[in-house]
Amino acid sequence: MMQIRPILAALRRHKAATILIVLQIALTLAVVSNALFIVQTRIVHLSRPTGVDEAHLFVIKNEWVGKLDAAQVDAQMRADLATLRNLPGVRDAFASEAYPLGGGWGWLESIKWQPDKPRHQLAVIYFADEHALATFGITLIAGRNFHADEIGRIGLYDTASPAVVIITRDLAQKLFPGGSALGRTVYLTGGPTTVIGIVDRLQGPYAGSTTRSIDDDQILVPAYLDDPSHSDYLVRAQSGQFEAVMRAAPKALLALNRSRVINPDGGMIALTQARVQSYAGDRGVAIMMGVVCLMLLLATAGGIVGLSSFWVSQRRRQIGVRRALGATRRDILRYFQTENFLIVGGGIAVGVLLGVAANLTLMTYWELPRMPLTVLLLGAVLLWLLGQLAVLGPARRAAAVPPVEATRSL
């Protein structure tokens, strides 16, 4: 059985080198564990479902030409929607200023469940009509859809609240934890409104890390937005008809009224493409963090190899004496592996503390959840395995030292 005490005595004679490699391992564990945790959160974030039928949805970004008043915008929008819904291969369509993962135009709204209390919840508004749920491909888990006579008009600077709204399940649970939001009165900026329906999931237009806490908190408001500059349409195609519908839709709108601009490069976007664009930053961060982790692990492995090789060259006579006294090659190999295990263990002990401190700092300055201790445990196991692999070459060279080395300096 290998004795630990001789190993510790040998390490005390090489304090500076031992401390340096311990600190390197500690820093590697702290950085790699937090970096891998960030990669994990990014992958989970960019893989999360929007709740809608992404594969069959696309957006037409329609810009009006000329000065249109609110009534003209409303009339043209309704005509456009009727044209789109009657196209072959179209399941449904509606107008909205925003779409999942689209960014930019989502209206933030402060919603309260008690009018005289300061406590509120932020959410994102989608303007919708009775066709919105079918277009998104989402279903109600409670309540009912909008009726056609409930769809109103709203200007860019109007603040009046609608009589009814549909909200997501995530928002409902935040507003009324442990209770039902259906039929309850909530208070928007413009006043009270009644929740008539709840959908399971609908992601908002923002995908950035600064809005993750409200990603699934959406309010569907029954209204057309009278924006004199543009009207965006969401169109859901039937299965197998997506490409054909995406080609036909802008042509049909231009045939109806040419006083508009639909840029083929930026005015048409599939939701699958919006997902790629929206999460490009998350993928970039994940790749960068992965490269950083790989470089740190390689640097740590190189440090272990270099230090172990140096110690083997310095201890050749000592190893020869042990071989002359009956130590086998396996004993020498086990000695260096145990020594490395202890050094890595010391680095891991310090690295766990540094890793927790780094995670708490990231939680303070960045919207990052608490890192599970299992991530640090996996990092520790990875470093132990890496240490054993790194020391294997120098340890085998040490085991190959012949007993005659004990007499060469005599």
VMD Tcl script that draws the C-alpha trace (Angstrom):
set ca {
  {0.00 0.00 0.00}
  {1.45 3.36 -1.05}
  {2.29 5.57 1.93}
  {0.96 9.14 1.72}
  {3.47 10.59 4.20}
  {6.58 10.20 1.95}
  {4.70 11.82 -0.90}
  {3.71 14.81 1.24}
  {7.31 15.12 2.46}
  {8.55 15.20 -1.13}
  {5.98 17.85 -2.06}
  {7.08 20.05 0.85}
  {10.57 20.09 -0.63}
  {9.08 21.53 -3.83}
  {6.67 24.04 -2.28}
  {6.84 26.71 -4.96}
  {6.18 24.36 -7.88}
  {3.46 22.52 -5.97}
  {1.67 25.74 -5.00}
  {1.79 27.03 -8.57}
  {0.27 23.90 -10.06}
  {-2.38 23.80 -7.29}
  {-3.36 27.41 -8.07}
  {-3.46 26.65 -11.79}
  {-5.80 23.73 -11.17}
  {-7.95 25.84 -8.84}
  {-8.32 28.63 -11.39}
  {-9.03 26.10 -14.13}
  {-11.81 24.49 -12.10}
  {-13.35 27.87 -11.20}
  {-13.27 29.18 -14.77}
  {-14.16 25.94 -16.57}
  {-17.08 25.09 -14.25}
  {-18.62 28.55 -14.62}
  {-17.92 28.64 -18.36}
  {-19.51 25.23 -18.91}
  {-22.49 26.30 -16.79}
  {-22.90 29.39 -18.99}
  {-22.67 27.16 -22.08}
  {-25.35 24.90 -20.61}
  {-27.69 27.80 -19.86}
  {-27.16 29.22 -23.35}
  {-27.87 25.88 -25.02}
  {-31.00 25.40 -22.93}
  {-32.09 28.95 -23.75}
  {-31.62 28.72 -27.50}
  {-33.26 25.28 -27.61}
  {-36.42 26.27 -25.76}
  {-39.67 26.06 -27.72}
  {-41.62 29.19 -28.65}
  {-44.92 27.35 -28.33}
  {-45.93 28.20 -31.91}
  {-45.85 26.27 -35.18}
  {-42.44 27.64 -36.24}
  {-42.00 25.30 -39.20}
  {-45.06 26.72 -41.00}
  {-44.99 30.38 -39.92}
  {-43.52 33.37 -41.67}
  {-43.77 37.14 -41.31}
  {-44.46 39.77 -43.96}
  {-43.03 43.16 -43.00}
  {-45.24 45.53 -44.93}
  {-44.35 49.25 -45.11}
  {-46.93 51.76 -46.30}
  {-46.12 54.37 -48.94}
  {-47.70 57.79 -48.51}
  {-49.49 59.39 -45.61}
  {-52.32 57.20 -44.37}
  {-54.66 58.09 -41.55}
  {-55.83 55.57 -38.95}
  {-59.03 54.69 -40.81}
  {-57.15 54.05 -44.07}
  {-54.59 51.86 -42.29}
  {-57.35 49.86 -40.64}
  {-59.26 49.37 -43.88}
  {-56.16 48.36 -45.83}
  {-55.05 45.99 -43.08}
  {-58.40 44.20 -43.04}
  {-58.34 43.89 -46.84}
  {-54.79 42.50 -46.73}
  {-55.75 39.91 -44.13}
  {-58.78 38.79 -46.13}
  {-56.54 38.38 -49.19}
  {-53.93 36.37 -47.27}
  {-56.49 34.09 -45.64}
  {-58.01 33.25 -49.03}
  {-54.69 32.23 -50.63}
  {-54.38 28.51 -51.44}
  {-52.27 26.75 -48.82}
  {-52.83 29.33 -46.07}
  {-54.23 28.06 -42.79}
  {-54.67 31.47 -41.20}
  {-53.16 34.95 -40.80}
  {-53.36 37.97 -38.54}
  {-51.66 41.34 -38.05}
  {-49.31 42.05 -35.16}
  {-46.55 44.49 -34.37}
  {-44.38 41.64 -33.04}
  {-43.67 37.96 -33.46}
  {-41.77 35.33 -31.43}
  {-38.00 35.86 -31.49}
  {-38.44 38.85 -33.80}
  {-37.18 41.49 -31.40}
  {-37.71 45.19 -31.59}
  {-41.45 45.88 -31.58}
  {-42.84 44.09 -28.53}
  {-44.63 46.52 -26.22}
  {-43.70 46.15 -22.58}
  {-46.67 46.43 -20.24}
  {-46.91 46.71 -16.48}
  {-49.69 44.48 -15.15}
  {-51.05 44.49 -11.60}
  {-53.48 42.23 -9.81}
  {-54.39 44.90 -7.23}
  {-54.83 48.48 -8.45}
  {-53.78 50.16 -5.20}
  {-50.59 48.14 -4.72}
  {-47.17 49.05 -6.18}
  {-46.34 45.43 -6.92}
  {-46.53 44.65 -10.63}
  {-45.36 42.19 -13.26}
  {-43.81 43.09 -16.59}
  {-45.20 41.39 -19.68}
  {-45.12 41.83 -23.46}
  {-48.18 42.72 -25.54}
  {-49.19 41.02 -28.77}
  {-52.00 42.77 -30.65}
  {-54.25 40.01 -31.92}
  {-57.64 39.12 -33.32}
  {-59.80 35.98 -33.31}
  {-57.43 34.39 -35.88}
  {-54.25 34.82 -33.80}
  {-54.39 31.52 -31.89}
  {-54.97 29.49 -35.06}
  {-52.19 31.36 -36.84}
  {-49.71 30.78 -34.04}
  {-50.81 27.14 -33.78}
  {-51.45 27.40 -30.05}
  {-54.50 26.28 -28.10}
  {-56.25 27.46 -24.99}
  {-55.82 25.50 -21.79}
  {-58.62 27.48 -20.16}
  {-61.26 29.98 -21.19}
  {-62.24 31.11 -24.66}
  {-60.90 32.88 -27.73}
  {-61.69 36.46 -28.72}
  {-64.95 37.16 -30.53}
  {-64.91 39.18 -33.74}
  {-66.91 42.03 -32.15}
  {-64.28 42.37 -29.40}
  {-61.48 43.34 -31.80}
  {-60.90 47.07 -31.58}
  {-58.44 49.62 -32.92}
  {-55.59 51.25 -31.08}
  {-53.25 54.04 -32.04}
  {-49.56 54.28 -31.31}
  {-50.13 56.55 -28.32}
  {-53.42 55.20 -26.98}
  {-53.38 54.06 -23.36}
  {-56.92 52.74 -22.89}
  {-57.11 49.13 -21.71}
  {-59.16 46.55 -23.61}
  {-62.17 44.97 -21.97}
  {-60.70 41.46 -22.20}
  {-57.28 39.83 -22.67}
  {-55.74 36.37 -23.10}
  {-52.54 35.64 -21.19}
  {-49.96 32.86 -21.03}
  {-49.89 30.23 -18.29}
  {-46.53 31.47 -17.02}
  {-47.91 34.99 -16.53}
  {-51.08 33.63 -14.93}
  {-49.05 31.69 -12.37}
  {-47.00 34.78 -11.52}
  {-50.10 36.92 -11.11}
  {-52.12 34.40 -9.12}
  {-49.79 31.72 -7.69}
  {-51.75 28.72 -6.50}
  {-55.00 30.10 -7.94}
  {-56.79 30.50 -11.25}
  {-56.42 33.67 -13.31}
  {-59.39 32.87 -15.53}
  {-62.17 35.43 -15.10}
  {-60.05 37.58 -12.80}
  {-59.61 41.30 -13.19}
  {-56.09 42.59 -13.77}
  {-54.91 46.15 -14.23}
  {-52.90 47.41 -17.18}
  {-51.51 50.92 -17.54}
  {-54.82 52.13 -18.96}
  {-57.09 50.48 -16.41}
  {-58.82 47.18 -15.54}
  {-59.37 44.27 -17.91}
  {-60.66 40.71 -17.57}
  {-58.71 37.53 -18.33}
  {-60.94 35.42 -20.60}
  {-58.39 32.84 -21.77}
  {-55.06 31.23 -20.93}
  {-52.68 29.66 -23.46}
  {-50.02 27.15 -22.53}
  {-46.92 28.80 -24.02}
  {-46.13 31.76 -26.25}
  {-42.64 33.19 -26.35}
  {-42.11 36.91 -26.71}
  {-40.18 38.83 -29.36}
  {-37.13 39.29 -27.18}
  {-34.53 36.53 -26.88}
  {-31.72 38.42 -25.13}
  {-30.38 37.46 -21.72}
  {-31.72 40.69 -20.16}
  {-35.36 39.64 -20.77}
  {-35.25 35.94 -19.92}
  {-37.40 36.44 -16.83}
  {-40.37 37.53 -19.02}
  {-39.77 35.29 -22.05}
  {-43.09 33.48 -21.51}
  {-45.10 36.36 -20.02}
  {-47.34 37.54 -22.86}
  {-50.64 39.40 -23.10}
  {-52.83 39.06 -26.18}
  {-54.81 42.28 -26.67}
  {-57.83 42.19 -29.05}
  {-56.98 45.12 -31.32}
  {-55.50 46.19 -34.63}
  {-52.63 48.65 -34.30}
  {-53.18 51.67 -36.53}
  {-49.56 52.38 -37.39}
  {-49.27 54.69 -40.43}
  {-45.75 53.44 -41.20}
  {-46.19 49.68 -41.40}
  {-48.34 46.62 -40.75}
  {-46.74 43.25 -40.14}
  {-48.60 40.04 -40.99}
  {-48.03 36.57 -39.58}
  {-49.03 33.82 -41.99}
  {-49.31 30.10 -41.24}
  {-49.07 27.78 -44.20}
  {-50.48 24.30 -44.55}
  {-48.12 21.36 -44.38}
  {-46.11 21.06 -47.58}
  {-47.22 24.48 -48.85}
  {-44.79 26.73 -46.99}
  {-42.48 27.72 -49.86}
  {-45.36 28.21 -52.30}
  {-47.31 30.38 -49.87}
  {-44.24 32.43 -48.99}
  {-43.75 33.22 -52.71}
  {-47.42 33.92 -53.40}
  {-48.25 36.10 -50.36}
  {-46.26 39.26 -51.25}
  {-47.41 39.06 -54.88}
  {-51.03 38.93 -53.76}
  {-50.58 41.95 -51.49}
  {-48.88 43.99 -54.20}
  {-51.64 43.07 -56.64}
  {-54.19 44.35 -54.13}
  {-52.41 47.65 -53.49}
  {-49.02 48.70 -54.80}
  {-48.68 51.61 -52.37}
  {-46.49 49.51 -50.16}
  {-42.92 48.19 -49.86}
  {-42.13 44.54 -49.14}
  {-38.38 44.09 -49.35}
  {-37.67 40.51 -50.49}
  {-34.41 40.51 -48.52}
  {-35.66 41.84 -45.19}
  {-39.41 42.05 -45.56}
  {-40.05 38.31 -45.49}
  {-38.74 36.09 -42.74}
  {-39.57 32.55 -41.68}
  {-39.73 31.92 -37.95}
  {-37.10 29.22 -38.30}
  {-34.81 31.89 -39.75}
  {-35.77 34.30 -36.97}
  {-34.69 31.68 -34.44}
  {-31.27 31.36 -36.07}
  {-30.77 35.12 -36.16}
  {-32.11 35.74 -32.68}
  {-29.90 33.15 -31.00}
  {-26.73 33.86 -32.99}
  {-25.25 35.63 -29.96}
  {-26.02 32.71 -27.65}
  {-24.41 30.25 -30.03}
  {-21.37 32.52 -30.36}
  {-20.96 32.76 -26.59}
  {-21.35 28.99 -26.20}
  {-18.68 28.30 -28.85}
  {-16.32 30.89 -27.37}
  {-16.75 29.51 -23.85}
  {-16.18 25.99 -25.14}
  {-12.92 27.06 -26.80}
  {-11.81 28.83 -23.60}
  {-12.51 25.67 -21.57}
  {-10.56 23.52 -24.02}
  {-7.57 25.89 -23.97}
  {-7.53 26.04 -20.18}
  {-7.70 22.27 -19.86}
  {-4.88 21.83 -22.37}
  {-2.78 24.42 -20.53}
  {-3.40 22.68 -17.21}
  {-2.55 19.29 -18.69}
  {0.63 20.77 -20.15}
  {1.57 22.18 -16.75}
  {1.10 18.82 -15.10}
  {3.15 17.05 -17.78}
  {5.94 19.63 -17.55}
  {6.10 19.56 -13.76}
  {5.97 15.76 -13.58}
  {8.69 15.43 -16.24}
  {10.88 17.87 -14.35}
  {10.43 15.97 -11.11}
  {11.23 12.66 -12.79}
  {14.50 14.09 -14.13}
  {15.34 15.44 -10.69}
  {14.56 12.18 -8.89}
  {16.23 9.61 -11.11}
  {18.71 8.63 -8.42}
  {15.93 8.46 -5.79}
  {13.85 6.31 -8.11}
  {16.87 4.07 -8.79}
  {17.41 3.60 -5.04}
  {13.80 2.57 -4.59}
  {14.09 0.15 -7.49}
  {17.28 -1.28 -5.97}
  {15.44 -1.78 -2.66}
  {12.77 -3.85 -4.36}
  {10.18 -1.36 -5.66}
  {8.52 -2.60 -8.83}
  {7.66 -0.52 -11.88}
  {4.05 -0.63 -10.79}
  {5.03 0.83 -7.40}
  {6.83 3.75 -9.06}
  {3.92 4.34 -11.44}
  {1.44 4.31 -8.55}
  {3.66 6.72 -6.58}
  {3.51 9.43 -9.23}
  {-0.18 8.86 -9.89}
  {-0.96 9.20 -6.17}
  {1.19 12.30 -5.95}
  {-0.68 13.83 -8.86}
  {-4.02 12.85 -7.31}
  {-3.12 14.73 -4.12}
  {-1.93 17.82 -6.00}
  {-5.10 17.93 -8.12}
  {-7.18 17.33 -5.00}
  {-5.61 20.36 -3.33}
  {-6.33 22.45 -6.42}
  {-9.93 21.22 -6.50}
  {-10.48 22.15 -2.85}
  {-9.41 25.74 -3.57}
  {-11.14 25.75 -6.96}
  {-14.54 24.87 -5.47}
  {-14.39 27.98 -3.28}
  {-13.29 30.15 -6.20}
  {-15.97 28.65 -8.46}
  {-18.76 29.38 -5.98}
  {-17.48 32.93 -5.48}
  {-17.32 33.48 -9.24}
  {-20.88 32.19 -9.69}
  {-22.20 34.50 -6.96}
  {-20.48 37.42 -8.68}
  {-22.04 36.49 -12.03}
  {-25.47 36.22 -10.36}
  {-25.02 39.76 -9.04}
  {-23.95 41.43 -12.27}
  {-25.54 39.13 -14.87}
  {-28.88 37.34 -15.11}
  {-27.43 33.91 -14.36}
  {-28.98 31.30 -12.03}
  {-27.15 29.65 -9.18}
  {-24.74 27.00 -10.40}
  {-25.54 23.51 -9.06}
  {-22.75 21.88 -7.06}
  {-22.98 18.94 -9.47}
  {-21.28 21.14 -12.09}
  {-18.31 21.63 -9.76}
  {-18.34 17.91 -8.98}
  {-18.22 17.04 -12.67}
  {-15.42 19.57 -13.14}
  {-13.47 17.99 -10.29}
  {-13.84 14.51 -11.78}
  {-12.77 15.85 -15.18}
  {-9.64 17.45 -13.70}
  {-8.74 14.30 -11.76}
  {-9.04 12.23 -14.93}
  {-7.09 14.85 -16.87}
  {-4.39 14.84 -14.20}
  {-4.05 11.08 -14.30}
  {-3.78 11.07 -18.08}
  {-1.28 13.93 -18.05}
  {1.00 12.29 -15.50}
  {0.86 8.87 -17.13}
  {3.69 9.55 -19.61}
  {6.18 10.96 -17.05}
  {5.18 8.26 -14.55}
  {5.90 5.50 -17.08}
  {9.28 7.04 -17.83}
  {9.97 7.08 -14.09}
  {8.95 3.43 -13.77}
  {11.42 2.59 -16.54}
  {14.41 3.98 -14.55}
  {16.76 1.00 -13.89}
  {18.11 0.22 -10.36}
  {21.65 0.94 -11.61}
  {20.80 4.69 -11.50}
  {21.27 4.43 -7.71}
  {25.03 3.86 -8.14}
  {25.89 6.22 -10.99}
  {26.71 9.18 -8.78}
  {28.79 7.15 -6.30}
}
mol new
graphics top color blue
foreach p $ca { graphics top sphere $p radius 0.5 }
foreach p [lrange $ca 0 end-1] q [lrange $ca 1 end] { graphics top cylinder $p $q radius 0.2 }
display resetview
